[in-house]
Each structure stands twice: as C-alpha cells, then as structure tokens.
Amino acid sequence: MKERLLKIRETATEMIESSSSLKELEDLRIKFLGKKGELTDILKGMGKLSKEERPEMGKVSNEVRSHIETMLSNIKETLEKEALNAKLKSEVIDVTLPASKVNVGNKHPLMKVFDELQDIFLGMGYKIAEGPEVETVYNAFDALNSPDDHPSRSTSDTFYFAPDICLRPHTSSVQIRTMQNQKPPIKVISPGRCFRFDELDATHSPMFHQLEGLVVDENVTMADLKGALDLFVKRFFGSNIKTKFRPHHFPFTEPSAEVDVTCFKCGGVGCKVCGGTGWIEILGCGMVHPEVLEECGIDSEKYSGFAFGMGVDRITMLKYEIEDIRYLFENDMRMIDQF
Ligand code: PHE
C-alpha cells in the first residue's frame, strides 16, 4: 500500500509539473484527489490493514494528499500569473504611436458657395423659394415671355418628357410659381439644379446650378437692382470689387443687363482667371417684363420688379480656381478635400 501511495505521489508530481493549462490542472485534481480519484480509491482499502499499520499509512496518505494539494495550488498560481501577463502584454497600448488619421469629411465646394450666397441674401431680407426640377413648359418658357421660336426651347437645348413638360433649363420658372402664389411685396431667391442639352466639357455640364433672385413691389427701379447687386458683389467677392452693367437681352426682363465684376484675383489688371480682361461676367439681370407680371396677375401699372440669375458652378469655379466643371461632379475626394 505504501508503495502504491508513493507511486501516486510520483506520477502526480510529474503530471502536475508538466501541465500547461488550468483546465488540465483541474482534470488532474479530479483524477488524484476527487471522490472517485486514485487516492480515495487506495484509502478505501485502509479498513483491511492491521491496527499497527493504520497510523503509519494514515500519515503517508495525508502527506501524499497535502503534497499533491500544495503542488496543484503552486502550479495553479504560476499558470494564472502567466495568463495574466500574456493578457496584459497583448493589451498593451503604445502611446507614442502616431494617431490614425480620422477623416471627418468636408463640405462640397459647391455647397459652401450655396451656403454663403444664401447667407448673404437672407441677410438682405430675401426668403428662399423652391420649385420642382421637372417643370411645365408654361412655367419654364411661355409665362416668361419666351417667343415660340426661341432657340432655347428647341429639343437640342432643353430636355423634354412630353411636349408640355421639361427639365427646367433655369430657375426662372420659380419666379412664375412665386408670383402666381404670392402678392407683392415679393423678395425671394431660388437656388437649385437646372438642365440643358449641353455637351459635357471643361465649362459646360448638362446639369448645373443657378441662384436666381426676384423682387417685386411698388416703385422698384433699375437703381434698386444695381444697388442690390453691388452690395451682394461686395459681400461675396470683397469690398474693393467694382461692378459693370452691360446691356443684354432676356425675353423676361426689359431692360436687361449682364453684370461683370473686376477680377478678384488680379484687381482688374488682367490675369489667367479673367482671361486678361480685368473683368469677369457673373450674372444676368433686368427689370421684370410687364408681360410677365401681367401673366402672373400682377398689375404692371402699379408694380415693378427686378430679377437676376447666376450660375453657381461658375462662381464656385472662379472662387476656388477650379479649372474644369467636371471636377465638381465626379466626387473625387482628392479634389473635394482640398477646399
Ligand atoms: N434665367 C437667366 C439664365 O438662365 C438668368 C436671368 C435671370 C436673367 C433673371 C435675367 C433675370 O441665363
């Protein structure tokens, strides 16, 4: 019996020492010390021993049990420490590593310009008016006094869904919607997307953006138009910028003009941005044609108004010196992130 006990002590010592996981250790505890374990099994035979032998065997078996218990608890402690160290090592944070770049995104340059334009006009007392991109030919052309044979009506200029429905070629159609639904005084801007049958190149896109303004009230004159646009230009391009009104023609305004501003890049001397002329054309404008007012049920004897419209893509390109309009719509992040 003593030999069996010492044999168990030896194998248990060996197995416990070479065990490499807590699970393995627990299995060994059950194997040697458990209720059905090897040690318990031997002790069951104690009853058959003589009175003299019993204390001796009791001593040996107690020693073996406590030896195995101490071994188990020592190795357990070591394995637990190792596990903790490994865990700490794997979770270590190197605070000296460079931070990973967080890309928070950026507002599209076109939207930045839209925001800025809207802020300026809201500050001047304008309200925002919106209309649909799919428009009636009546709102896009007829009510705007556009002659039946005007080239802009042709199917090579405007996108049609039906003879009387098109994609709006300008936001001027919102003028008509506003005047038909609202009585003067009217003071609105209409920002939005427009569509024309243009070949895509560096300066043309079949989809582009406009911002149009409309003011209708009693005694509105060309001087009011010039004053309003002059103020807008100074706020947007800078207080040193001058404006020049050149006579032009639009069917829906009379008189009509195009507005040039002194080049904000070279100050009027001539450079690449202004094509060497010192001036940059930025918008079209004029006094609302009496026919247009009457068509919308506004008494043209009592009321007058002015309107203006600008290409927001063009203004964005000028402001950020973007050479190709396609850059605005291709959403190449390398381009967008620059601004
Ligand atoms: N609708 C004109 C265009 O698309 C711009 C404009 C608006 C001109 C209002 C005069 C008055 O070119």
Residues whose N, C-alpha, C, O or C-beta is under 5 A from the ligand:
A	BS01	LIG	P169 H170 S172 F250 T253 G284 C285 G286 A307 F308 G309
